[in-house]
Amino acid sequence: MGRRMRWACQGTAPVSCIRDTVEAGQDAPVIVVEALVGAGVADGTTLANTAAASTSTPGDNLGNNIASAEIQVQARADLVLTKSHSTGAVQAGTMTSFDITVSNDGPSDAAGPLTVTDTLPVGVSFLAATGWDGWRLGLRLRLWGLLCRLRRMLSRDR
């Protein structure tokens, strides 16, 4: 058996790996390609990774020089909701506000529409709400609750 040479790999898309020779009847060392599946790839998506081998030596059977491996994507998002009231005690008959923060601990993007429902307690009446960066606000009058929807993905790093 000859020397165990390593592959010389370069590039990002496509990745090209080169070596001088593979001896007859021998296997070359395994090439391990590490890749990151994008956080926005939808749940249930099938991704196929295809590789091809070639040689300058005549007589190669091209019919077995291409192989693929498929992966099934499982998207998982972990929404974390926090709610705060920064003013402490409130006098009856005065206005107050609540801050609601939605975060995504990932690892995948949370696909929209995302919904936040804030049901105000008895004795508290809705006055106004603001939502920025894609949030659409609506009001459920019967429950005095606030309903907000985000029409896009919430990235893990958001």
C-alpha positions as CSV (number, residue, x, y, z in Angstrom):
1,M,0.0,0.0,0.0
2,G,1.3,3.5,-0.9
3,R,1.4,6.7,1.1
4,R,-1.8,8.1,2.5
5,M,-1.9,11.5,0.9
6,R,-4.5,14.1,2.0
7,W,-6.8,15.8,-0.4
8,A,-6.2,19.5,-1.0
9,C,-9.6,21.2,-0.9
10,Q,-10.5,24.8,-1.7
11,G,-13.5,27.0,-2.6
12,T,-16.9,27.5,-1.1
13,A,-19.5,26.7,-3.7
14,P,-18.4,24.4,-5.3
15,V,-15.8,22.9,-3.1
16,S,-13.0,21.3,-5.2
17,C,-10.6,18.7,-3.7
18,I,-7.6,17.5,-5.6
19,R,-4.9,14.8,-5.1
20,D,-2.2,13.3,-7.3
21,T,-3.3,9.7,-7.4
22,V,-5.6,6.9,-6.1
23,E,-3.8,3.6,-6.5
24,A,-5.6,0.8,-8.3
25,G,-7.7,-1.3,-5.9
26,Q,-7.4,1.3,-3.1
27,D,-9.8,3.8,-1.5
28,A,-8.7,7.4,-1.2
29,P,-9.1,9.0,2.3
30,V,-12.6,10.2,3.0
31,I,-13.4,13.8,2.3
32,V,-15.5,15.5,5.0
33,V,-17.4,18.6,3.8
34,E,-18.9,20.6,6.7
35,A,-21.8,22.9,5.8
36,L,-24.3,25.1,7.7
37,V,-28.0,24.7,6.7
38,G,-29.4,28.3,6.5
39,A,-31.7,29.3,9.5
40,G,-34.4,30.3,7.0
41,V,-34.7,26.9,5.2
42,A,-38.3,25.8,5.7
43,D,-39.3,22.8,7.8
44,G,-39.7,19.6,5.6
45,T,-37.4,20.9,2.8
46,T,-35.3,18.2,1.2
47,L,-31.8,19.3,0.2
48,A,-29.6,17.2,-2.1
49,N,-25.9,17.5,-2.1
50,T,-24.2,16.1,-5.3
51,A,-20.6,15.4,-5.9
52,A,-18.7,14.3,-9.0
53,A,-15.3,12.8,-9.5
54,S,-13.1,12.9,-12.6
55,T,-9.7,11.8,-13.7
56,S,-7.4,12.4,-16.7
57,T,-6.7,8.7,-17.0
58,P,-8.4,7.1,-20.0
59,G,-11.1,4.4,-19.5
60,D,-13.0,5.9,-16.6
61,N,-16.6,4.7,-16.3
62,L,-18.5,8.0,-16.1
63,G,-21.7,6.2,-15.0
64,N,-20.5,5.8,-11.4
65,N,-18.7,9.1,-10.9
66,I,-21.7,11.1,-9.5
67,A,-23.3,10.5,-6.1
68,S,-25.8,12.4,-4.0
69,A,-26.9,12.5,-0.4
70,E,-30.2,14.0,0.7
71,I,-31.0,15.6,4.0
72,Q,-34.5,16.4,5.4
73,V,-34.6,19.8,7.1
74,Q,-36.2,20.1,10.5
75,A,-36.8,23.8,11.3
76,R,-37.1,24.5,15.1
77,A,-37.7,27.9,16.6
78,D,-38.0,28.8,20.3
79,L,-40.0,31.9,20.9
80,V,-39.4,33.7,24.1
81,L,-41.9,36.4,25.2
82,T,-41.2,38.8,28.0
83,K,-43.5,41.4,29.3
84,S,-42.6,44.3,31.6
85,H,-44.2,47.3,33.3
86,S,-41.5,49.8,34.2
87,T,-43.4,52.4,36.2
88,G,-44.2,50.4,39.3
89,A,-47.4,51.2,41.1
90,V,-50.1,53.0,39.0
91,Q,-52.7,55.4,40.3
92,A,-56.3,54.6,39.4
93,G,-57.5,56.7,36.5
94,T,-54.1,57.2,35.0
95,M,-52.5,55.8,31.8
96,T,-49.8,53.0,32.0
97,S,-48.0,50.9,29.5
98,F,-46.6,47.4,29.1
99,D,-43.5,46.5,27.0
100,I,-43.7,43.1,25.2
101,T,-40.6,41.6,23.6
102,V,-40.5,38.6,21.4
103,S,-37.2,36.9,20.8
104,N,-36.2,33.7,18.9
105,D,-33.6,31.5,20.5
106,G,-33.6,29.4,17.3
107,P,-31.8,27.6,15.9
108,S,-34.1,28.3,12.9
109,D,-35.9,31.4,11.9
110,A,-39.5,31.6,13.2
111,A,-41.7,31.8,10.1
112,G,-44.4,34.4,10.0
113,P,-47.1,35.4,10.5
114,L,-46.1,35.4,14.2
115,T,-48.9,36.4,16.6
116,V,-48.7,38.0,20.0
117,T,-52.0,38.3,21.9
118,D,-52.2,40.5,25.0
119,T,-55.4,40.1,27.0
120,L,-55.7,43.1,29.2
121,P,-57.1,42.5,32.7
122,V,-60.5,43.5,33.9
123,G,-60.4,47.2,34.9
124,V,-57.9,48.2,32.2
125,S,-59.1,49.7,28.9
126,F,-57.1,49.7,25.7
127,L,-55.9,53.1,24.6
128,A,-53.2,52.6,21.9
129,A,-50.4,50.3,20.8
130,T,-47.3,50.7,18.7
131,G,-45.4,48.0,16.9
132,W,-42.5,48.6,14.7
133,D,-40.5,46.8,12.1
134,G,-43.3,44.8,10.4
135,W,-45.8,44.3,13.2
136,R,-49.4,44.9,12.3
137,L,-51.7,45.8,15.1
138,G,-55.3,44.8,15.6
139,L,-57.8,45.0,18.5
140,R,-60.2,42.4,19.8
141,L,-62.8,44.6,21.4
142,R,-64.7,41.9,23.2
143,L,-61.8,40.8,25.3
144,W,-60.0,44.2,25.5
145,G,-57.0,42.3,24.2
146,L,-54.3,43.4,21.8
147,L,-53.4,41.2,18.9
148,C,-50.2,41.8,16.9
149,R,-48.9,39.9,13.9
150,L,-45.5,39.9,12.3
151,R,-45.6,39.2,8.6
152,R,-42.0,38.0,8.2
153,M,-39.5,35.6,9.7
154,L,-38.0,36.4,13.1
155,S,-34.3,35.5,12.9
156,R,-32.5,33.9,15.7
157,D,-30.1,36.9,15.9
158,R,-32.9,39.5,15.8
